[in-house]
Amino acid sequence: MIFKFTEMQEKKITEQWGQDMFLNILREIESCSKKWQLFDLEFYEHYSINAIFFCKSEIYGDCVLKIGGYDDEQDFTAQYNVLREYNNCGRRYVKAYDVDIDSAAGKKAALIERVFPGVPLRNEQSLDKRLVVFSELFDGLHIAPAKPELYFSHIEFLKIITSDCLKDNTQAKNLNIMIKHADKARELYFNLSEKYNKKMLLHMDLYWGNIISGSDGRYMIIDPKGVIGDPVFDMGAHLKEECFKYMEQSENIDFMFDYFEKSLNIPNKVLRQIFYIEAVRVKCECHIGLNDEDIRILEFAENIMNE
């Protein structure tokens, strides 16, 4: 199949990913189209790590074609394997159909189920509704991995706050503040992990952008990271998004923590600590340091944790 990008799409791809990846995407489209009998490809203009296409397959029907970009082969494969492991465990995750990976040729492509209309949970305006949907998906979600060696451990995922790498980043703005929060988050994490120490398959980006609805109104989960750890730590991404949304509405934040404590049987205090750990992890990923708004957000997260 010959796929034609628009001039603007080609320009953005080469600016974001480089000419080599643009050419690789074209090769992958041709190869995958033959392998999976694809047609009606539509480029999803989200210039992040991977190139995403909506398409149809003579074999599988409506699909999403994901062509690997900056993430390394282990990351890409882990994400696909998580979906494969969940394929037969109910309908909370989208299905993974097939993968085409060749290290020598630089090939990284996966074919995944497409959900219509694919409206993200973030579009739901009701906080109550979002909390209900998330709780129902999360409760009983996690399974033990069949092949643990295929995945990262949670401690590796959190390495930015569980190592001394920040101290070597002498050019980062407000480095001392970063280190202070990282040290606190690291200590909290190790204390929590003594009690919460299950080895289950985690999503690790389970927030309202990766929870989408189908035509029947049922919500499903997309884009797992492929991490092993205790399910309680899979709460972090969603707690972060909800708390940041309601920074000026503390009553909604308190309501959320109370709701999840009751619906998921996770102590309020633990949920607040997990939120803080996640907020620190996200901000410490920025190697240039913290600006004034970042500092304000981390102070906010620390205050929420201490309430």
URCORTA-V720097 format. One record per helix or strand of 2 or more residues. SS is the DSSP state (2 for helix, 1 for strand). FROM is the first residue (numbers start at 1). TO is the last residue. If there is no record, write none. Layout:
# URCORTA-V720097
ss=<SS SS>
from=<FROM FROM>
to=<TO TO>
This chain:
# URCORTA-V720097
ss=<2 2 1 1 1 2 1 1 1 2 2 2 1 2 2 2 1 2 1 1 1 2 2 2 2>
from=<7 19 38 51 61 73 96 107 117 121 127 148 152 154 165 175 200 208 211 219 227 231 250 268 292>
to=<17 36 44 57 67 86 102 113 120 123 138 150 153 157 168 195 202 210 214 221 229 245 264 284 306>
